[in-house]
Amino acid sequence: MEVKSARQIVENIILVLSTSILLPLTILDVVYACSKDPCLWMYPTNINIHLKKYLLVSACLEAMIMIFFMYEIILYYSNRKTSIEYLVFSIAFQLLTNLFQLLWNSIGSILFWGYLYNKCNTSISDYLWVSFILKFILNYIIMMSIKKE
């Protein structure tokens, strides 16, 4: 059995923690997107996106990232050699999804804080506050892990 370095163990712990944070966010994004609050359907002036669309796209993106994380963990523990092509794909995938997620979260936060903040009920407002902050922190952590690769 191969001994794993401390760096590899820390990276795996970060992947597991990121996934354990993303799973509830994904589920809650879908739950709140399916709620009946009218603020989810409001189109702000000059923006063709409403919060329901933001939450559903965000949930799909988070699910895709979780699946990719789990695949990487399985690949890592299967002790198979990874090819250069896979490593390039992995870094490109992480970079592109992270940049899209950063952009999407920025759009969602502008949409919420700029236009709809006082129009949503308390539970949706509280969830969006916390989720934006967590998503930006996770986004930063993932960017730092990509930078190290």
N, C-alpha and C positions, 0 to 999 in steps of 0.2 A: 504494500500500500504506500502510495506517495504521500509525503508530508507536505502540507499546504503552508505557504508563507503567511505571515501575519497580515500582509497587505491583501492577499487573496481572501482571507477570512473576513477582514473588515469590509471589503467590497461586497462579499456575499451577504453580510449582515445588513449593509446599506440597501442592497437589492430587496431583501426580504422585508425590511422596514418600509421601504418605498411602496412595495406591493401591498403591504398591510394597511398603509394609509390610503393608497389609491382605490382599493376595493370598496371601502365604505363611501368614499367620495363618488365613485361611479354609481353605486346603488342609489345614493341620495340625490345625485343629479337627475336620475331617471324618475325617482319618486316625486321630487319637486317639479320636474317638467310636466308630470302628469296631473299635478294638482289643478284646481279650478280657479286659482287666483287670477283676476283680470289683468294684473300688472305683467303677467307672463306673455300676454298677447299684444301689449301696447307697442306700437312702432314709434320710436322717437323721430323727431323731425330730421329729415335728410339721412336717416339710417334705415336700411331695409332688413334689419335683423331684430328679432324680439328675443326676450329671455328664454322662452321655451326652446327655440331653435339653438340658442347658445348652449343651454344645458344638455340637450340631446347630442349635439356634435361633441361636446366636451366628454360626455359619458362614453361615446363610441371611441374617441381618441384614447381615453384612459384605459378602456378595455383592451384596445390594441397594444398599448404599451405594456400592460400587465401580462398579456399573452407572450409578448416578446421577451420580457424579463424572465418569465417561467421557462421559456425555451432555452434561454441562455444558461440558466441555473442547471437545467437538465443536461445540456450539452457539456457544461463544466464538470459535473459529477460523473458523466459517463466516461471520462478519461480519454475521449477521442481527440486526436490531433485536429486542430482547426486549420482550415486552409486560409491562405492570404485573401482569397476572394471573399470568404465569409467574414473575415475581420474588416475588410473594406466595406462590405455591405452593412455590417453591424454598426460601424461608426457612422456611416452615411445615414442609415435609418434613424439612429438615435439623434443625430444632429438635426435632420429634417423634421422629425416629429417634435423634438424639443423646441425648435424655432417656430413651428406652426403653433404649438401649444402656448408658447410665450405670446405670440401675436393674438391668438384666439382669446387667451385670458385677458390681455390688454383691451381687446374690443369689448369683452364681457364686462370688465370693470368700468370702462368708460360708459358703457350703456347703462349699467346699474347706478354707479355713483354720480354720473353726470346728468342722467335724465329721469331715472325711475326710483331713486332712493326712498323718497317719502310716499311713494304710491303703492308699495308692496306691504303685505301684512308682516307682522313681527317675525314669525318663524322663517319666512323666506328671506327677509332682510338679514336676520342673524346668520342663517346658513350661508348666504352669499358672501357676507363679510368674512366669515371663517374660511370658506372654501377658496376665496381669492387669495387670501394670505397664505394658506397651506399650499396652494398650487404654485404660487410664485416661489415659495421656499423650495418645494420639490423641483421646480424647474431649475433653480440655481444649483441645487445639489447634483442634478443630472448633468448640467453643463460642466460642472467642475470635474465630474467623473469622466466625461468625454474628453476634456482637456488633458487629463492624465494619460489617456490611452494614446 
